[in-house]
Amino acid sequence: MKNLQELCRSFQVEEEGAVASEYAILISGIAVAIFAAVTILGGAVLQLYEEAARKFPA
């Protein structure tokens, strides 16, 4: 019975590490998605701002 209790406690302790690594993977995925969106849309947004700036007199 004591071994079962120790096993349950060790799972509780190890679960916190698993949750932290899952959050790290999630944050990494979000960062990659943001980077990809900025890379893909960056040129289009730059052109949009340049076009708007050309419409104003210097």
PyMOL commands that place a pseudoatom at each C-alpha (Angstrom):
pseudoatom trace, name=CA, resn=MET, resi=1, chain=A, elem=C, hetatm=0, pos=[0.000, 0.000, 0.000]
pseudoatom trace, name=CA, resn=LYS, resi=2, chain=A, elem=C, hetatm=0, pos=[2.847, 2.359, 0.778]
pseudoatom trace, name=CA, resn=ASN, resi=3, chain=A, elem=C, hetatm=0, pos=[4.357, 1.782, -2.659]
pseudoatom trace, name=CA, resn=LEU, resi=4, chain=A, elem=C, hetatm=0, pos=[1.066, 2.692, -4.304]
pseudoatom trace, name=CA, resn=GLN, resi=5, chain=A, elem=C, hetatm=0, pos=[0.905, 5.954, -2.361]
pseudoatom trace, name=CA, resn=GLU, resi=6, chain=A, elem=C, hetatm=0, pos=[4.464, 6.824, -3.338]
pseudoatom trace, name=CA, resn=LEU, resi=7, chain=A, elem=C, hetatm=0, pos=[3.679, 6.014, -6.957]
pseudoatom trace, name=CA, resn=CYS, resi=8, chain=A, elem=C, hetatm=0, pos=[0.632, 8.302, -6.902]
pseudoatom trace, name=CA, resn=ARG, resi=9, chain=A, elem=C, hetatm=0, pos=[2.656, 11.123, -5.360]
pseudoatom trace, name=CA, resn=SER, resi=10, chain=A, elem=C, hetatm=0, pos=[5.386, 10.744, -7.956]
pseudoatom trace, name=CA, resn=PHE, resi=11, chain=A, elem=C, hetatm=0, pos=[2.794, 11.037, -10.735]
pseudoatom trace, name=CA, resn=GLN, resi=12, chain=A, elem=C, hetatm=0, pos=[1.518, 14.257, -9.204]
pseudoatom trace, name=CA, resn=VAL, resi=13, chain=A, elem=C, hetatm=0, pos=[5.012, 15.708, -9.078]
pseudoatom trace, name=CA, resn=GLU, resi=14, chain=A, elem=C, hetatm=0, pos=[5.888, 14.582, -12.597]
pseudoatom trace, name=CA, resn=GLU, resi=15, chain=A, elem=C, hetatm=0, pos=[2.612, 15.920, -13.995]
pseudoatom trace, name=CA, resn=GLU, resi=16, chain=A, elem=C, hetatm=0, pos=[3.649, 19.508, -13.280]
pseudoatom trace, name=CA, resn=GLY, resi=17, chain=A, elem=C, hetatm=0, pos=[6.692, 19.068, -15.485]
pseudoatom trace, name=CA, resn=ALA, resi=18, chain=A, elem=C, hetatm=0, pos=[4.550, 17.617, -18.241]
pseudoatom trace, name=CA, resn=VAL, resi=19, chain=A, elem=C, hetatm=0, pos=[2.163, 20.554, -18.081]
pseudoatom trace, name=CA, resn=ALA, resi=20, chain=A, elem=C, hetatm=0, pos=[5.058, 23.004, -18.318]
pseudoatom trace, name=CA, resn=SER, resi=21, chain=A, elem=C, hetatm=0, pos=[6.459, 21.254, -21.369]
pseudoatom trace, name=CA, resn=GLU, resi=22, chain=A, elem=C, hetatm=0, pos=[3.024, 21.206, -22.988]
pseudoatom trace, name=CA, resn=TYR, resi=23, chain=A, elem=C, hetatm=0, pos=[2.734, 24.957, -22.478]
pseudoatom trace, name=CA, resn=ALA, resi=24, chain=A, elem=C, hetatm=0, pos=[6.211, 25.400, -23.958]
pseudoatom trace, name=CA, resn=ILE, resi=25, chain=A, elem=C, hetatm=0, pos=[5.194, 23.451, -27.054]
pseudoatom trace, name=CA, resn=LEU, resi=26, chain=A, elem=C, hetatm=0, pos=[1.968, 25.460, -27.336]
pseudoatom trace, name=CA, resn=ILE, resi=27, chain=A, elem=C, hetatm=0, pos=[3.802, 28.779, -27.025]
pseudoatom trace, name=CA, resn=SER, resi=28, chain=A, elem=C, hetatm=0, pos=[6.365, 27.642, -29.596]
pseudoatom trace, name=CA, resn=GLY, resi=29, chain=A, elem=C, hetatm=0, pos=[3.585, 26.796, -32.037]
pseudoatom trace, name=CA, resn=ILE, resi=30, chain=A, elem=C, hetatm=0, pos=[1.946, 30.173, -31.533]
pseudoatom trace, name=CA, resn=ALA, resi=31, chain=A, elem=C, hetatm=0, pos=[5.280, 31.932, -32.072]
pseudoatom trace, name=CA, resn=VAL, resi=32, chain=A, elem=C, hetatm=0, pos=[5.852, 30.026, -35.318]
pseudoatom trace, name=CA, resn=ALA, resi=33, chain=A, elem=C, hetatm=0, pos=[2.347, 30.915, -36.513]
pseudoatom trace, name=CA, resn=ILE, resi=34, chain=A, elem=C, hetatm=0, pos=[2.874, 34.610, -35.747]
pseudoatom trace, name=CA, resn=PHE, resi=35, chain=A, elem=C, hetatm=0, pos=[6.261, 34.572, -37.491]
pseudoatom trace, name=CA, resn=ALA, resi=36, chain=A, elem=C, hetatm=0, pos=[4.746, 32.906, -40.556]
pseudoatom trace, name=CA, resn=ALA, resi=37, chain=A, elem=C, hetatm=0, pos=[1.862, 35.385, -40.691]
pseudoatom trace, name=CA, resn=VAL, resi=38, chain=A, elem=C, hetatm=0, pos=[4.191, 38.376, -40.422]
pseudoatom trace, name=CA, resn=THR, resi=39, chain=A, elem=C, hetatm=0, pos=[6.484, 36.926, -43.080]
pseudoatom trace, name=CA, resn=ILE, resi=40, chain=A, elem=C, hetatm=0, pos=[3.632, 36.206, -45.481]
pseudoatom trace, name=CA, resn=LEU, resi=41, chain=A, elem=C, hetatm=0, pos=[1.657, 39.399, -44.897]
pseudoatom trace, name=CA, resn=GLY, resi=42, chain=A, elem=C, hetatm=0, pos=[4.581, 41.743, -44.256]
pseudoatom trace, name=CA, resn=GLY, resi=43, chain=A, elem=C, hetatm=0, pos=[5.144, 42.676, -47.882]
pseudoatom trace, name=CA, resn=ALA, resi=44, chain=A, elem=C, hetatm=0, pos=[1.457, 43.292, -48.525]
pseudoatom trace, name=CA, resn=VAL, resi=45, chain=A, elem=C, hetatm=0, pos=[1.134, 45.519, -45.470]
pseudoatom trace, name=CA, resn=LEU, resi=46, chain=A, elem=C, hetatm=0, pos=[4.257, 47.458, -46.452]
pseudoatom trace, name=CA, resn=GLN, resi=47, chain=A, elem=C, hetatm=0, pos=[2.839, 48.080, -49.930]
pseudoatom trace, name=CA, resn=LEU, resi=48, chain=A, elem=C, hetatm=0, pos=[-0.434, 49.226, -48.403]
pseudoatom trace, name=CA, resn=TYR, resi=49, chain=A, elem=C, hetatm=0, pos=[1.326, 51.783, -46.187]
pseudoatom trace, name=CA, resn=GLU, resi=50, chain=A, elem=C, hetatm=0, pos=[3.545, 52.991, -49.033]
pseudoatom trace, name=CA, resn=GLU, resi=51, chain=A, elem=C, hetatm=0, pos=[0.515, 53.482, -51.275]
pseudoatom trace, name=CA, resn=ALA, resi=52, chain=A, elem=C, hetatm=0, pos=[-1.269, 55.426, -48.547]
pseudoatom trace, name=CA, resn=ALA, resi=53, chain=A, elem=C, hetatm=0, pos=[1.822, 57.574, -47.959]
pseudoatom trace, name=CA, resn=ARG, resi=54, chain=A, elem=C, hetatm=0, pos=[2.053, 58.430, -51.680]
pseudoatom trace, name=CA, resn=LYS, resi=55, chain=A, elem=C, hetatm=0, pos=[-1.486, 59.843, -51.613]
pseudoatom trace, name=CA, resn=PHE, resi=56, chain=A, elem=C, hetatm=0, pos=[-0.463, 62.539, -49.133]
pseudoatom trace, name=CA, resn=PRO, resi=57, chain=A, elem=C, hetatm=0, pos=[1.479, 65.536, -50.412]
pseudoatom trace, name=CA, resn=ALA, resi=58, chain=A, elem=C, hetatm=0, pos=[5.069, 65.713, -49.249]
for i in range(1, 58): cmd.bond("trace and resi %d" % i, "trace and resi %d" % (i + 1))
show_as sticks, trace
zoom trace
